[in-house]
Structure formats: C-alpha cells, structure tokens
Amino acid sequence: MAFIPKSLLRKLYVKGSLKNVDLNGDGSFDGFRFTLKNVLASGTLIAPFELSVDGDPIDVKDVELEYGSGKIDLARISSENPLKFRIGREAVLTVKKPGGLSPGEHKIEIVAKTKEYGVIKFDIKDSVK
C-alpha cells in the first residue's frame, strides 16, 4: 500500500469548517461538524471513519456523514458496501456531543481504511469560536 504523508492528508480538511451545531432545534449545542474535501485522488472507503477529538474516541453511532445529496450511516460502510470518495467532492461529518465543543482549539484525529491506499491516518487542529 502507498504511504501518504500526513502533511498531504491534512489538505483534505476544510480549514475553518469546525463548528458547533444545534441538532435538536432547541437553541443549544448538541454536536459539532466539520468538512472534508477530496483534493487529492479518488479513493474507496471500506470501513467507517474512526474519529477522536482531543484524544477521546467518538462512537461511530454518533457520527452522520453527508455526502452528495444524502446522509450515510457510517456504520454501514464496509468492503461489501464501500463508499467511493471522488476527487472534488465534499463530505460533512456531524458528531452528536452534548454541549458541543468548548471554545478554543481542538485536535481531531481521522483514520480511514481505503481499498487503494490501505489505512490512512492524520490529524488536524481547528478552533471553535
């Protein structure tokens, strides 16, 4: 499998996209979201993204993926049910988290298992206002 430097993989993250969100419509933050944009090369996800924020793992059940015109249950992504992440496309990941993220900088670690490149792993830092 090809080794892809973390510095290159970090280009997938859309800077400034980390934001707290009100998922229930009650005026309080109960999650956060961020955007990945494929600016590198098309790839095929064969397992759900693994995410952690500030060292705390996120349960795949708490993550929703918006891709194209629909929402995808991350837990359903597998080698039998892969997701083609095409170049030029965006994926918005929304994470349920009561209270959202505290203001300030956060470190998000992302691990993805791909058919073409094996396991890719990188982290980004972004701030919530």
N, C-alpha and C positions, 0 to 999 in steps of 0.2 A: 504494500500500500504506500501511497505517496505521503511524504512528510510535508505538511503545510505549516509554515511559521505562524506563531500566534499573532505577530505583528500584522501579517496579511489577513488572518481570520478576523481580527478586530475591525477591519473595514466593512464587515457585514453589518455591524451595529450602526444604527442611525443615531448620531450624536444628538443629544438634547431630547430624545424621544421618551425618556423615563418620566412618567407622570403618575400621580395618584388618581384613582378613579372612583366614582360613586356607582357601584354596580346595582344597588337596590333602588336607586332613585329617591333615597330618603335624606339626601343632603350630607351624608357622612361618607368618609373614605372607607371603602371595604376591599380595596385592592389596588393594584398598580399595573401599568402596561408599558411595553417598550416595543420598538420596531426593529426588525432585521431586514435588510435589503440585499439581495444577492447581486453583488457587483463583481463576483469572481468567476464562477463557472457553474453550470447546472450540475446538480447533484441529487441523489435519491436517498431520502431518509428511510432507514429500515428499522428504526426503533424510536420511541418518544425522545424528545429533548430531555436531558437531565439538567436541572437548574438548581443553583443555590445562590442565596443573596446574603452577603456579609457572613459567609461560612455556614449558613443554615440551609439545609436541603429543602426544596419545595416538592411537595407531593404532586405527582402527575395529575391526580384527580382535581387539583386546584388550578390547573392551567388550561386556558382555552386558546386555541390558535385560529386566527382569522387569516385565511389565505384565499386569494382570488375573490370570489363573490360569496364564499361560505365560511362557516365555522367548522373546525375539525376537532374531534375528540383526540387529544394527543395519545391517550392510552391505546387507541385503535391502530396506530401506526406500527407496522411490523414488516418483516421481509415478505409476508404474504399479502400485506396491504400497505405498500410503500407510498411515500409522498414525494413526487418529483418537485424539487425546489429549483425552478428555472431561473436563469440569469435575467436580471432586470425586474424580478418580482419581489414584492414585499410580503412579509409575514409579521402580523401583530400578535404578540403573546400577552395575554391578560392573566394575571395571577390574583386569586382570591386571597386576601390577607386583611383581617380585621384591623382597622385603623390605617391601612396603607403603610407607606414607608415614612420614617421620620425625615424632617427637612435635613438637607445636607448630602454628602457624598456617600454612595453605596457601590459595592463591588458585586457584580453579577458574573457568575461562572456558568458557562454553557458547554455541555458535552452533547455531541450529535454522532450517531452511528450512521455512516453512509455506505452505500454499495460501492461507489467509485473510489473513495479515499480512506476507507476504514473509519476509525474513531477520530473525530476532530474535537479539540478542546481548546477553549480560550476564555479569557475574562475581559470584562470592560468595567470602567468606572464612569459613573454619571451622577448627577445631583438632582435631588427633588427640591423644588422651591417651597 
